[in-house]
């Protein structure tokens, strides 16, 4: 009996531990959500693959700096009126560009700049990923808190109904009081059901981003109760000018400059070195030179071609246009940062107001409930006070969510991971 008791206790302990571990494993933090999204989100993985593709093209642009080796083999069957015979020909050629007017250098620069643009696109995709995950994560927390508050509202409405019903039974209240309290109670039940649906939808959106099944159930570890200090506007603007879009636009200007260099190279000669070995076999008569070894330097220079003059002129315009596009992008980004910063300040101020309104609504409801309970106030005052309290609670939650989402948007606009890092 003693051994059985110990065995049962051991099994119970193991089961309890496994349940605890399973519950812990179902919890999710913001950093974990971002890590999961980076592993599973198709748009981010596509940017990562595209970066590897442009890197391969950048490596390929090194080819003109190295010699090229070609091998050719052919076999011919020749028919004449008197006889037929075969010939075989083998040719190996080694070629190397000595000078091309800067074409290969400019082409490699463009490939490198395209690789940089691809890397900045990957960084931009990561910023979008973090913003989307933050939005979904904190929205889910807010919806969960809203559900909790609506359950409290349901309890308040149930309490009001019970008081009204009790007063009606004792003959000190009208049936209208019970009916009005009942309407408010049913509305509170409706609000709870709606909040449950909104919470499930927010979890589905988060699950979609992190690669989990849409109907997954897990605990979210986090809070929307944060003390956020407004960042320095000057530092924020400096950080925003390092956004991926700015870097990409700067690289676009450099690409336009290198495109101009490619066109300029057509005005200069091209020098190349060629070395070849040729062997011919077969035929009716032995050829005079069955083996040939040839080395030569070839110079090619286009003296006149009308189109290249206009292409050079066009490349200058493209360079100027790219530079103005860069200036326009900087202007727009700085404006977006300023507007988003003002939205952040507004959200911070609104949170303080919402917090004060919640305190007043709680006091107002407590006062109205006490007065109605002793017959000093009517049911309309109580129902109205409870409704105002419910609105104040949800307004406070939404204000906290708006503040933290404003912070997340400001981080995305500025192109930084955390406001605290600047």
C-alpha positions as CSV (number, residue, x, y, z in Angstrom):
1,X,0.0,0.0,0.0
2,X,2.8,2.3,0.8
3,X,4.6,1.6,-2.5
4,X,1.3,2.2,-4.4
5,X,0.8,5.6,-2.7
6,X,4.3,6.7,-3.6
7,X,3.8,5.6,-7.2
8,X,0.5,7.5,-7.4
9,X,2.2,10.6,-5.9
10,X,5.0,10.3,-8.5
11,X,2.5,10.0,-11.4
12,X,0.5,12.9,-10.1
13,X,3.7,15.1,-9.8
14,X,4.7,14.2,-13.3
15,X,1.3,15.0,-14.8
16,X,1.2,18.3,-12.9
17,X,4.6,19.2,-14.2
18,X,3.7,18.4,-17.8
19,X,0.5,20.4,-17.5
20,X,2.5,23.4,-16.1
21,X,5.1,23.0,-18.9
22,X,2.4,22.8,-21.6
23,X,0.7,26.0,-20.3
24,X,4.0,27.8,-20.1
25,X,4.9,26.7,-23.7
26,X,1.6,28.2,-24.9
27,X,2.6,31.7,-23.7
28,X,3.9,34.2,-26.2
29,X,6.0,37.3,-25.8
30,X,6.4,40.1,-28.3
31,X,10.0,39.1,-29.1
32,X,9.0,35.5,-29.6
33,X,6.2,36.6,-31.9
34,X,8.7,38.7,-34.0
35,X,11.1,35.7,-34.2
36,X,8.4,33.4,-35.3
37,X,7.2,35.9,-38.0
38,X,10.7,36.1,-39.3
39,X,10.9,32.4,-39.7
40,X,7.5,31.9,-41.3
41,X,6.1,35.1,-42.9
42,X,6.2,34.6,-46.7
43,X,6.8,38.3,-47.6
44,X,9.9,38.5,-45.4
45,X,11.2,35.2,-46.7
46,X,10.7,36.4,-50.3
47,X,12.8,39.5,-49.5
48,X,15.5,37.3,-48.0
49,X,15.6,35.1,-51.1
50,X,15.6,38.1,-53.4
51,X,18.6,39.4,-51.6
52,X,20.5,36.2,-52.2
53,X,19.6,36.5,-55.9
54,X,21.0,40.0,-56.3
55,X,24.1,38.9,-54.4
56,X,24.6,36.2,-56.9
57,X,24.3,38.7,-59.7
58,X,26.8,41.0,-58.0
59,X,29.3,38.1,-57.9
60,X,28.6,37.4,-61.6
61,X,29.6,41.0,-62.4
62,X,33.2,40.1,-61.6
63,X,33.3,37.9,-64.7
64,X,34.6,40.7,-67.2
65,X,37.7,41.1,-65.0
66,X,38.7,37.5,-65.6
67,X,39.7,35.8,-68.8
68,X,37.2,33.9,-70.9
69,X,38.1,30.4,-72.2
70,X,36.1,28.9,-75.1
71,X,36.4,25.5,-76.7
72,X,34.9,24.6,-80.1
73,X,34.9,21.3,-81.9
74,X,33.3,20.6,-85.3
75,X,33.2,17.6,-87.7
76,X,32.2,18.1,-91.4
77,X,31.4,15.6,-94.1
78,X,32.1,16.9,-97.5
79,X,30.7,15.4,-100.7
80,X,32.0,16.2,-104.2
81,X,31.4,14.8,-107.7
82,X,34.3,12.4,-107.5
83,X,34.6,11.6,-103.8
84,X,33.7,12.4,-100.2
85,X,35.8,13.0,-97.1
86,X,35.6,14.3,-93.6
87,X,37.4,17.1,-91.7
88,X,37.6,17.7,-88.0
89,X,38.4,21.0,-86.4
90,X,39.3,21.9,-82.8
91,X,39.6,25.5,-81.6
92,X,40.5,26.7,-78.1
93,X,40.4,30.5,-77.5
94,X,41.5,32.5,-74.5
95,X,40.2,36.1,-74.4
96,X,40.8,39.0,-72.0
97,X,39.5,42.5,-72.0
98,X,42.4,44.9,-71.4
99,X,40.4,48.1,-71.5
100,X,36.7,48.9,-72.2
101,X,36.4,52.6,-71.3
102,X,35.1,51.9,-67.7
103,X,32.1,49.8,-68.8
104,X,32.9,46.7,-66.6
105,X,33.7,48.9,-63.6
106,X,30.4,50.8,-63.9
107,X,28.5,47.5,-64.5
108,X,30.0,46.0,-61.3
109,X,29.2,49.2,-59.4
110,X,25.6,49.0,-60.5
111,X,25.4,45.3,-59.5
112,X,26.8,46.2,-56.1
113,X,24.3,49.0,-55.7
114,X,21.4,46.7,-56.7
115,X,22.6,44.3,-54.0
116,X,22.6,47.2,-51.5
117,X,19.1,48.1,-52.6
118,X,18.0,44.5,-52.1
119,X,19.5,44.5,-48.6
120,X,17.7,47.7,-47.7
121,X,14.5,46.2,-49.1
122,X,15.1,43.3,-46.7
123,X,15.5,45.8,-43.8
124,X,12.3,47.6,-44.9
125,X,10.5,44.3,-44.9
126,X,11.7,43.6,-41.4
127,X,10.5,47.0,-40.2
128,X,7.1,46.3,-41.7
129,X,7.1,42.8,-40.1
130,X,7.9,44.2,-36.7
131,X,5.2,46.9,-37.0
132,X,2.6,44.5,-38.1
133,X,3.4,42.0,-35.3
134,X,3.4,44.8,-32.7
135,X,0.1,46.1,-34.0
136,X,-1.5,42.6,-33.9
137,X,0.1,41.7,-30.6
138,X,-0.9,44.8,-28.7
139,X,-4.4,44.9,-30.3
140,X,-4.9,41.3,-29.0
141,X,-3.9,42.4,-25.5
142,X,-6.3,45.4,-25.7
143,X,-9.1,43.2,-26.9
144,X,-8.5,40.8,-24.1
145,X,-8.5,43.6,-21.6
146,X,-11.7,44.9,-23.2
147,X,-13.3,41.5,-22.8
148,X,-12.3,41.5,-19.1
149,X,-13.8,45.0,-18.6
150,X,-17.0,44.1,-20.4
151,X,-17.4,41.1,-18.0
152,X,-17.1,43.6,-15.1
153,X,-19.7,45.8,-16.8
154,X,-21.9,42.7,-17.0
155,X,-21.5,42.2,-13.3
156,X,-22.4,45.9,-12.7
157,X,-25.4,45.6,-14.9
158,X,-26.4,42.4,-13.1
159,X,-26.0,44.1,-9.7
160,X,-28.2,47.0,-10.9
161,X,-30.9,44.6,-12.1
162,X,-30.9,42.7,-8.9
163,X,-31.2,45.9,-6.8
164,X,-34.0,47.2,-9.1
165,X,-35.8,43.8,-8.9
166,X,-35.4,43.7,-5.1
167,X,-36.8,47.2,-4.7
168,X,-39.7,46.3,-7.0
169,X,-40.5,43.3,-4.9
170,X,-40.6,45.4,-1.8
171,X,-42.9,47.9,-3.5
172,X,-40.5,50.8,-3.4
173,X,-39.7,50.8,-7.1
174,X,-41.7,50.7,-10.4
175,X,-41.8,47.8,-12.9
176,X,-40.2,50.3,-15.3
177,X,-37.1,50.3,-13.2
178,X,-36.8,46.5,-13.6
179,X,-37.4,46.7,-17.3
180,X,-34.8,49.5,-17.9
181,X,-32.2,47.6,-15.8
182,X,-33.1,44.4,-17.8
183,X,-32.5,46.2,-21.1
184,X,-29.1,47.4,-19.9
185,X,-28.3,43.9,-18.6
186,X,-29.0,42.3,-22.0
187,X,-26.9,45.0,-23.7
188,X,-24.0,44.1,-21.4
189,X,-24.4,40.5,-22.3
190,X,-24.4,41.4,-26.0
191,X,-21.2,43.5,-25.5
192,X,-19.5,40.5,-23.8
193,X,-20.3,38.2,-26.8
194,X,-19.0,40.9,-29.2
195,X,-15.8,41.4,-27.2
196,X,-15.2,37.6,-27.3
197,X,-15.5,37.7,-31.1
198,X,-13.2,40.7,-31.5
199,X,-10.6,39.0,-29.2
200,X,-10.6,35.8,-31.2
201,X,-10.3,37.8,-34.5
202,X,-7.2,39.6,-33.1
203,X,-5.7,36.3,-32.1
204,X,-6.3,34.9,-35.6
205,X,-4.5,37.9,-37.1
206,X,-1.5,37.5,-34.8
207,X,-1.5,33.7,-35.5
208,X,-1.5,34.4,-39.3
209,X,1.6,36.6,-38.9
210,X,3.6,34.1,-36.8
211,X,2.7,31.0,-38.8
212,X,0.4,29.4,-36.3
213,X,-3.0,27.8,-37.1
214,X,-5.7,30.5,-37.2
215,X,-7.7,28.8,-34.4
216,X,-4.7,28.5,-32.1
217,X,-5.2,29.3,-28.4
218,X,-2.3,30.6,-26.4
219,X,-1.6,33.1,-23.6
220,X,-0.1,36.5,-24.6
221,X,2.6,37.8,-22.2
222,X,2.6,41.6,-22.3
223,X,0.8,44.8,-21.3
224,X,-0.4,48.0,-22.8
225,X,0.3,49.8,-19.5
226,X,3.5,51.6,-20.4
227,X,5.2,54.9,-19.5
228,X,6.4,56.2,-22.7
229,X,8.7,59.3,-22.8
230,X,8.4,61.5,-25.9
231,X,11.6,61.2,-28.0
232,X,13.8,64.1,-29.1
233,X,12.4,65.3,-32.4
234,X,15.8,66.3,-33.8
235,X,17.3,62.8,-33.1
236,X,14.1,61.2,-34.5
237,X,14.5,63.2,-37.8
238,X,18.1,62.2,-38.1
239,X,17.2,58.6,-37.6
240,X,14.5,58.8,-40.2
241,X,17.0,60.0,-42.8
242,X,18.7,56.6,-42.5
243,X,15.5,54.8,-43.5
244,X,15.8,52.0,-46.1
245,X,13.9,54.1,-48.6
246,X,16.4,56.9,-48.3
247,X,19.4,54.5,-48.8
248,X,17.7,53.0,-51.8
249,X,17.1,56.4,-53.3
250,X,20.7,57.4,-52.7
251,X,21.8,54.2,-54.5
252,X,19.4,55.0,-57.3
253,X,21.3,58.3,-57.8
254,X,24.6,56.4,-57.9
255,X,23.2,53.9,-60.4
256,X,22.2,56.8,-62.7
257,X,25.8,58.1,-62.5
258,X,27.2,54.7,-63.4
259,X,24.7,54.3,-66.3
260,X,26.2,57.6,-67.6
261,X,29.7,56.1,-67.2
262,X,28.6,53.1,-69.3
263,X,27.4,55.3,-72.1
264,X,30.6,57.4,-71.9
265,X,32.6,54.2,-72.4
266,X,31.1,53.9,-75.9
267,X,33.0,57.0,-76.9
268,X,36.3,55.2,-76.1
269,X,38.1,52.3,-77.8
270,X,38.0,48.7,-76.4
271,X,41.2,46.7,-76.3
272,X,41.1,42.9,-75.9
273,X,43.7,40.2,-75.9
274,X,43.0,36.9,-77.7
275,X,45.1,33.7,-77.8
276,X,43.8,30.7,-79.7
277,X,45.0,27.2,-80.7
278,X,43.5,25.7,-83.9
279,X,43.9,22.1,-85.1
280,X,42.5,20.7,-88.3
281,X,42.4,17.0,-89.3
282,X,41.2,15.0,-92.2
283,X,40.5,16.0,-95.8
284,X,41.9,14.7,-99.2
285,X,45.1,16.6,-99.0
286,X,47.1,17.5,-95.9
287,X,46.5,21.1,-95.0
288,X,49.4,23.4,-95.1
289,X,48.9,24.3,-91.4
290,X,47.3,21.5,-89.5
291,X,48.0,23.4,-86.2
292,X,47.8,27.1,-85.7
293,X,48.7,29.2,-82.6
294,X,47.5,32.8,-82.8
295,X,47.8,35.7,-80.3
296,X,46.5,39.1,-81.1
297,X,45.4,42.4,-79.5
298,X,42.2,43.8,-81.0
299,X,41.2,47.4,-80.7
300,X,37.6,48.4,-81.5
301,X,36.5,52.0,-81.6
302,X,33.1,53.3,-82.8
303,X,33.9,56.6,-84.5
304,X,30.3,57.7,-85.0
305,X,26.9,56.5,-84.0
306,X,24.2,59.1,-83.6
307,X,22.2,57.4,-80.8
308,X,25.0,57.4,-78.2
309,X,25.1,61.2,-78.1
310,X,21.4,61.4,-77.2
311,X,21.7,58.5,-74.8
312,X,24.5,60.4,-73.0
313,X,22.2,63.5,-72.8
314,X,19.3,61.4,-71.5
315,X,21.5,59.8,-68.8
316,X,22.3,63.3,-67.5
317,X,18.6,64.1,-67.2
318,X,18.0,60.8,-65.4
319,X,20.7,61.5,-62.9
320,X,19.2,64.9,-62.1
321,X,15.7,63.4,-61.8
322,X,17.0,60.7,-59.4
323,X,18.6,63.4,-57.3
324,X,15.3,65.4,-57.1
325,X,13.4,62.2,-56.3
326,X,15.8,61.7,-53.4
327,X,15.1,65.3,-52.1
328,X,11.3,64.7,-52.5
329,X,11.6,61.5,-50.5
330,X,13.5,63.2,-47.7
331,X,10.9,66.0,-47.6
332,X,8.0,63.6,-47.4
333,X,9.6,61.4,-44.7
334,X,10.5,64.4,-42.5
335,X,6.9,65.5,-42.8
336,X,5.6,62.1,-42.0
337,X,7.8,61.9,-38.9
338,X,6.6,65.3,-37.7
339,X,2.9,64.4,-38.2
340,X,3.3,61.0,-36.6
341,X,5.1,62.6,-33.7
342,X,2.2,65.0,-33.2
343,X,-0.2,62.1,-33.2
344,X,2.0,60.4,-30.6
345,X,1.8,63.5,-28.3
346,X,-1.9,63.7,-28.9
347,X,-2.4,60.1,-27.9
348,X,-0.3,60.7,-24.8
349,X,-2.4,63.6,-23.7
350,X,-5.6,61.7,-24.5
351,X,-4.5,58.9,-22.2
352,X,-4.2,61.3,-19.3
353,X,-7.7,62.7,-20.0
354,X,-9.2,59.2,-20.3
355,X,-7.6,58.2,-17.0
356,X,-9.2,61.2,-15.3
357,X,-12.6,60.5,-16.9
358,X,-12.4,56.9,-15.7
359,X,-11.9,58.1,-12.1
360,X,-14.8,60.5,-12.3
361,X,-17.0,57.8,-13.9
362,X,-16.2,55.3,-11.2
363,X,-17.0,57.9,-8.5
364,X,-20.2,58.9,-10.4
365,X,-21.4,55.3,-10.7
366,X,-20.6,54.5,-7.0
367,X,-22.6,57.6,-6.0
368,X,-25.5,56.8,-8.2
369,X,-25.7,53.2,-7.1
370,X,-25.7,54.2,-3.4
371,X,-28.4,56.9,-3.9
372,X,-30.6,54.5,-5.9
373,X,-30.2,51.8,-3.4
374,X,-31.6,54.0,-0.6
375,X,-34.3,55.6,-2.9
376,X,-32.6,59.0,-3.4
377,X,-32.2,58.6,-7.2
378,X,-34.1,57.1,-10.1
379,X,-33.1,54.1,-12.3
380,X,-32.3,56.3,-15.3
381,X,-29.5,58.0,-13.3
382,X,-28.1,54.7,-12.3
383,X,-28.3,53.1,-15.8
384,X,-26.8,56.3,-17.3
385,X,-24.0,56.3,-14.7
386,X,-23.2,52.6,-15.4
387,X,-23.2,53.2,-19.1
388,X,-20.8,56.2,-18.7
389,X,-18.5,54.0,-16.6
390,X,-18.5,51.3,-19.3
391,X,-17.6,53.9,-22.0
392,X,-14.9,55.4,-19.8
393,X,-13.4,52.0,-19.2
394,X,-13.2,51.2,-22.9
395,X,-12.1,54.7,-23.7
396,X,-9.2,54.2,-21.3
397,X,-8.2,50.9,-22.9
398,X,-8.5,52.3,-26.4
399,X,-6.4,55.3,-25.3
400,X,-3.6,53.0,-24.0
401,X,-3.8,51.0,-27.2
402,X,-3.7,54.2,-29.4
403,X,-0.6,55.4,-27.5
404,X,1.4,52.2,-27.9
405,X,0.3,51.9,-31.6
406,X,1.4,55.5,-32.1
407,X,4.7,54.6,-30.7
408,X,5.0,51.6,-33.0
409,X,4.1,53.7,-36.0
410,X,6.6,56.3,-35.0
411,X,9.3,53.6,-34.8
412,X,8.3,52.4,-38.3
413,X,8.2,55.9,-39.8
414,X,11.6,56.7,-38.3
415,X,13.0,53.3,-39.4
416,X,14.2,52.2,-35.9
417,X,13.5,49.2,-33.8
418,X,12.8,51.0,-30.4
419,X,12.3,54.6,-29.6
420,X,14.3,54.0,-26.5
421,X,17.4,53.3,-28.6
422,X,17.8,56.9,-29.9
